[in-house]
């Protein structure tokens, strides 16, 4: 299988953390997990040395013409969201997308994609501190500040800084399967999928239900994911009235209890389809989705394919496919 090339753009003053994220996920060869790995390059306006933030220098022999020929293009955060993105980078991103590249942005890198017109008529996210500015500057973009990342197929955007890791792991999962993505996540010491969205990090007066107690509740829910878990059952376990439970759960996780459960169940169902020989019926039962019809419905909404097609595709790409 050929994964293709991944190009990361660097510009003067760009934050180092957002550059480091795709370098760690895509740029570090992990041939024990998948061979071949990604063909990785850093691209600047001109070959040579580009001074990024905090005194660091990015040295590369690749320029933006190499970026336009990449299969996947990653745009880290802007130096300053109040400045217009570099015109040469905007044009390179537009050209890369026109040639069929998959485009990712991390944090305020979404401003570059928006300036290129790639987000018009699409949902997109960015750091919650910049969401209002992105929406006002580019009204054709539907900005969702509550999520960690948004996958629109050929265009993907992520929220602030660390959410770039979530998105890059999501890409590895799409390309190589959950087994490889989970292994990479363990190596960078983070969960392969973080529940909730960035609403849980927004500075706003929300109830303080006690982080430790809610972490235990989420673990309790995951341990019983195959069981029917209604709001009444969950609220009773949390010793809260149903309305209070729903309100506090959403304040803590950025999503509703039932949506959180559905996300976890779909994640488990995908992993079982990729890594086991269980029938579709057993996968639906083990993941708490109940019936094959329910699994098909939700997987079609999330991934656009049937369970059988999903298994066939992702077991092949992850090296687990058996004819």
C-alpha positions as CSV (number, residue, x, y, z in Angstrom):
1,X,0.0,0.0,0.0
2,X,1.2,3.5,-0.8
3,X,0.4,6.1,1.8
4,X,1.6,9.0,-0.3
5,X,3.4,12.2,0.8
6,X,2.6,14.5,3.8
7,X,3.8,18.1,3.6
8,X,3.8,20.5,6.5
9,X,3.9,24.2,5.8
10,X,6.2,26.4,7.9
11,X,6.2,30.2,7.8
12,X,8.0,32.9,9.8
13,X,6.9,33.0,13.4
14,X,4.7,29.9,13.3
15,X,4.2,28.3,16.7
16,X,6.6,25.4,17.3
17,X,4.1,23.1,19.0
18,X,1.7,23.0,16.1
19,X,4.6,22.2,13.7
20,X,5.9,19.5,16.0
21,X,2.5,17.6,16.1
22,X,2.5,16.4,12.5
23,X,6.2,15.9,12.6
24,X,5.8,13.5,15.5
25,X,2.8,11.6,14.0
26,X,3.7,11.5,10.3
27,X,7.4,12.4,10.2
28,X,8.8,9.8,12.6
29,X,9.1,6.5,10.7
30,X,7.3,3.7,12.5
31,X,8.0,0.8,10.1
32,X,7.3,-1.8,12.9
33,X,3.7,-0.6,12.7
34,X,3.3,-0.1,9.0
35,X,5.7,-0.5,6.1
36,X,5.8,1.7,4.1
37,X,5.2,4.8,6.4
38,X,4.4,8.3,5.2
39,X,6.8,10.1,2.8
40,X,7.2,13.3,5.0
41,X,8.5,16.7,4.2
42,X,8.6,20.2,5.6
43,X,8.0,23.0,3.1
44,X,8.8,26.7,3.5
45,X,8.3,29.6,1.1
46,X,12.0,29.2,0.1
47,X,14.5,26.3,0.8
48,X,16.8,27.1,3.6
49,X,16.2,28.2,7.2
50,X,12.9,29.7,8.4
51,X,12.8,31.2,11.8
52,X,9.7,30.0,13.6
53,X,8.5,30.9,17.2
54,X,10.5,30.8,20.4
55,X,13.9,31.0,18.7
56,X,13.6,27.7,16.7
57,X,14.7,27.4,13.1
58,X,13.1,25.0,10.5
59,X,15.7,23.9,7.9
60,X,14.4,22.3,4.8
61,X,15.2,21.8,1.1
62,X,11.5,21.9,0.1
63,X,9.5,24.9,-0.9
64,X,5.8,25.5,-1.5
65,X,6.0,24.0,-5.0
66,X,6.7,20.7,-3.2
67,X,3.8,21.3,-1.0
68,X,1.4,21.7,-4.0
69,X,2.4,18.2,-5.1
70,X,1.8,16.5,-1.8
71,X,-1.0,14.0,-1.2
72,X,-1.7,15.4,2.3
73,X,-1.0,19.0,3.3
74,X,-0.9,20.1,7.0
75,X,-1.2,23.8,7.9
76,X,-0.2,24.5,11.5
77,X,-1.3,27.6,13.4
78,X,-0.8,31.2,12.2
79,X,1.8,33.5,13.8
80,X,-1.0,36.0,14.4
81,X,-4.7,35.6,13.5
82,X,-5.1,39.3,13.1
83,X,-2.7,39.4,10.2
84,X,-3.6,38.2,6.7
85,X,-2.1,34.8,6.0
86,X,0.9,34.8,3.6
87,X,-0.4,35.1,0.1
88,X,2.1,32.5,-1.3
89,X,0.9,29.9,1.3
90,X,-2.7,30.6,0.6
91,X,-2.1,30.1,-3.2
92,X,-0.1,26.9,-2.6
93,X,-2.9,25.4,-0.4
94,X,-5.5,26.3,-3.0
95,X,-3.4,24.7,-5.8
96,X,-2.7,21.6,-3.7
97,X,-6.4,21.1,-3.1
98,X,-7.1,21.6,-6.7
99,X,-4.7,18.8,-7.6
100,X,-6.6,16.5,-5.2
101,X,-4.6,16.8,-2.0
102,X,-6.2,16.2,1.5
103,X,-5.8,19.4,3.5
104,X,-5.5,19.6,7.3
105,X,-5.4,22.6,9.6
106,X,-4.3,22.8,13.2
107,X,-5.7,25.5,15.5
108,X,-5.6,28.9,13.7
109,X,-4.3,27.2,10.5
110,X,-8.0,27.2,9.5
111,X,-7.6,30.9,8.7
112,X,-5.3,29.9,5.8
113,X,-7.8,27.4,4.5
114,X,-10.6,30.0,4.8
115,X,-8.5,32.6,2.9
116,X,-8.0,30.1,0.1
117,X,-11.8,29.6,-0.1
118,X,-11.6,26.0,0.9
119,X,-14.0,26.3,3.8
120,X,-16.8,28.1,2.0
121,X,-20.0,26.2,2.6
122,X,-18.4,23.8,5.0
123,X,-18.3,23.1,8.7
124,X,-14.9,24.0,10.2
125,X,-13.4,24.5,13.7
126,X,-10.5,26.3,15.2
127,X,-9.4,27.3,18.7
128,X,-12.4,28.5,20.6
129,X,-10.7,31.8,21.3
130,X,-10.5,32.5,17.5
131,X,-13.8,31.0,16.5
132,X,-15.8,34.3,16.5
133,X,-13.1,36.1,14.5
134,X,-13.0,33.3,11.9
135,X,-16.8,33.3,11.6
136,X,-17.0,37.1,11.2
137,X,-14.1,37.4,8.7
138,X,-15.3,34.4,6.6
139,X,-19.2,34.4,6.8
140,X,-19.5,31.6,4.2
141,X,-17.9,29.2,6.7
142,X,-20.0,27.4,9.3
143,X,-17.7,27.6,12.4
144,X,-18.3,25.1,15.2
145,X,-16.2,26.0,18.2
146,X,-17.4,23.1,20.4
147,X,-15.6,20.1,18.7
148,X,-12.0,18.9,18.7
149,X,-11.9,18.3,15.0
150,X,-14.1,18.1,11.9
151,X,-13.5,15.7,9.0
152,X,-15.1,16.7,5.8
153,X,-13.2,14.2,3.7
154,X,-10.7,16.2,1.7
155,X,-10.7,19.1,4.2
156,X,-10.1,18.6,7.9
157,X,-9.8,21.2,10.7
158,X,-8.9,20.9,14.3
159,X,-9.2,23.0,17.4
160,X,-6.4,24.5,19.5
161,X,-2.9,23.0,19.7
162,X,-3.4,19.5,21.3
163,X,-6.4,18.9,19.2
164,X,-4.0,18.7,16.3
165,X,-2.8,15.4,17.7
166,X,-6.4,14.1,17.8
167,X,-6.8,15.0,14.1
168,X,-3.5,13.5,13.0
169,X,-4.3,10.3,14.9
170,X,-7.7,10.3,13.2
171,X,-5.9,10.5,9.8
172,X,-3.6,7.6,10.7
173,X,-6.7,5.6,11.8
174,X,-8.4,6.3,8.4
175,X,-5.3,5.4,6.5
176,X,-3.9,2.4,8.5
177,X,-6.7,1.3,10.9
178,X,-7.4,1.6,14.6
179,X,-4.6,-0.8,15.6
180,X,-1.9,1.3,14.2
181,X,-3.5,4.6,15.4
182,X,-3.9,3.1,18.9
183,X,-0.2,2.1,18.9
184,X,0.9,5.6,17.9
185,X,-1.4,7.1,20.5
186,X,0.2,4.9,23.2
187,X,3.7,5.9,22.1
188,X,2.9,9.6,22.4
189,X,1.1,8.8,25.7
190,X,-2.4,10.0,24.9
191,X,-5.8,8.4,24.2
192,X,-6.5,7.4,20.6
193,X,-9.9,9.1,20.9
194,X,-10.7,11.9,23.5
195,X,-14.4,12.1,24.4
196,X,-16.3,15.4,24.2
197,X,-15.2,18.5,22.5
198,X,-13.4,21.8,23.3
199,X,-16.5,23.2,25.0
200,X,-15.1,21.5,28.1
201,X,-12.0,23.9,27.9
202,X,-13.8,27.2,27.2
203,X,-13.5,29.7,30.0
204,X,-17.1,30.0,31.1
205,X,-18.9,29.7,34.4
206,X,-20.0,26.0,34.5
207,X,-21.0,23.8,37.4
208,X,-18.1,22.0,39.1
209,X,-19.3,18.4,39.5
210,X,-15.9,17.1,40.5
211,X,-13.6,15.8,37.8
212,X,-12.6,12.6,39.6
213,X,-16.3,11.6,40.1
214,X,-17.1,12.2,36.5
215,X,-14.0,10.3,35.3
216,X,-15.2,7.4,37.4
217,X,-18.7,7.7,35.8
218,X,-17.3,7.6,32.3
219,X,-15.2,4.5,33.2
220,X,-18.4,3.0,34.6
221,X,-20.3,3.7,31.4
222,X,-17.5,2.3,29.2
223,X,-17.4,-0.9,31.3
224,X,-21.2,-1.4,30.6
225,X,-21.2,-0.1,27.0
226,X,-22.9,-3.2,25.7
227,X,-25.8,-2.7,28.2
228,X,-28.9,-0.4,27.6
229,X,-27.9,2.8,29.4
230,X,-30.8,5.2,29.6
231,X,-30.7,8.7,31.0
232,X,-32.6,7.5,34.1
233,X,-30.1,4.8,34.8
234,X,-27.1,7.1,34.3
235,X,-28.7,9.9,36.5
236,X,-29.5,7.4,39.2
237,X,-25.9,6.1,39.2
238,X,-24.7,9.7,39.5
239,X,-27.2,10.5,42.3
240,X,-28.6,13.4,40.3
241,X,-31.9,14.4,38.9
242,X,-32.1,13.7,35.2
243,X,-32.1,17.3,34.0
244,X,-29.3,18.2,36.3
245,X,-27.3,15.2,35.2
246,X,-27.7,16.1,31.5
247,X,-26.7,19.7,32.1
248,X,-23.6,18.8,34.1
249,X,-22.6,16.0,31.8
250,X,-22.7,18.4,28.8
251,X,-20.8,21.1,30.8
252,X,-18.0,18.6,31.6
253,X,-17.7,16.8,28.3
254,X,-19.0,19.2,25.7
255,X,-21.6,16.7,24.5
256,X,-24.8,15.0,25.7
257,X,-24.7,11.6,27.6
258,X,-26.4,9.7,24.7
259,X,-24.2,11.3,22.0
260,X,-21.1,10.5,24.1
261,X,-22.2,6.9,24.4
262,X,-22.9,6.6,20.7
263,X,-19.4,7.9,19.9
264,X,-17.8,5.3,22.2
265,X,-20.0,2.5,20.8
266,X,-19.2,3.4,17.2
267,X,-15.5,3.6,18.1
268,X,-15.6,0.1,19.6
269,X,-17.7,-1.2,16.7
270,X,-15.1,0.1,14.2
271,X,-12.2,-1.5,16.2
272,X,-14.0,-4.8,16.3
273,X,-14.8,-4.7,12.6
274,X,-11.1,-4.0,11.9
275,X,-9.4,-6.4,14.4
276,X,-11.7,-9.4,14.9
277,X,-13.6,-12.0,13.0
278,X,-16.8,-11.3,14.9
279,X,-20.0,-11.3,12.8
280,X,-21.8,-8.0,12.2
281,X,-24.5,-9.2,14.6
282,X,-22.0,-9.9,17.4
283,X,-20.2,-6.6,16.7
284,X,-23.5,-4.7,17.1
285,X,-24.3,-6.5,20.4
286,X,-20.8,-6.2,21.9
287,X,-20.6,-2.5,21.1
288,X,-24.0,-1.7,22.6
289,X,-25.6,-0.8,19.2
290,X,-28.0,-3.7,19.6
291,X,-28.9,-4.8,16.1
292,X,-27.1,-5.0,12.7
293,X,-29.6,-2.5,11.3
294,X,-28.7,0.0,14.0
295,X,-25.0,-0.5,13.4
296,X,-25.5,0.0,9.7
297,X,-27.5,3.2,10.2
298,X,-25.0,4.8,12.5
299,X,-21.9,3.6,10.6
300,X,-23.3,4.9,7.4
301,X,-23.9,8.3,8.9
302,X,-20.4,8.4,10.4
303,X,-18.3,6.8,7.7
304,X,-20.6,6.6,4.7
305,X,-20.2,2.8,4.3
306,X,-21.8,-0.5,5.5
307,X,-20.1,-2.6,8.2
308,X,-19.0,-5.2,5.6
309,X,-17.5,-2.5,3.3
310,X,-15.8,-0.8,6.3
311,X,-14.3,-4.1,7.4
312,X,-13.1,-4.9,3.9
313,X,-11.5,-1.5,3.5
314,X,-9.9,-1.0,6.8
315,X,-8.7,-4.6,7.3
316,X,-6.9,-4.3,4.0
317,X,-5.3,-1.0,4.8
318,X,-4.2,-2.1,8.2
319,X,-2.6,-5.3,7.0
320,X,-5.2,-7.4,8.7
321,X,-7.2,-8.2,5.6
322,X,-7.7,-11.9,4.7
323,X,-9.3,-12.8,1.4
